[in-house]
Amino acid sequence: MKIKQPIYLGFTLLGATCLIAGPSLVRKEFGLAIGFVLLMFGLYGISRSQDTGKAEDTDKSNGNEST
C-alpha cells in the first residue's frame, strides 16, 4: 500500500496551507478548523504507516517470527 503515503502527505500539506491561508480566504475560525483537521489526519496517517514497519522489524530481530 505505497499509494497511501503520498495521500497522507498531501493531506498534511493541504492542512498546513489551510492553516496559513485559510483565515484570509474564509472566516477565520472556519479556515483554521479545516486546516487543523486536515493536518492532524495527514499526520495520523503518516505515523500509523511508519509504526507498522517498525513493529515488524523488531519482531524479526528478537527472533519472534511467526510462521
Secondary structure as UniProt FT lines:
FT   TURN            2..3
FT   HELIX           4..25
FT   HELIX           28..61
FT   TURN            62..63
//
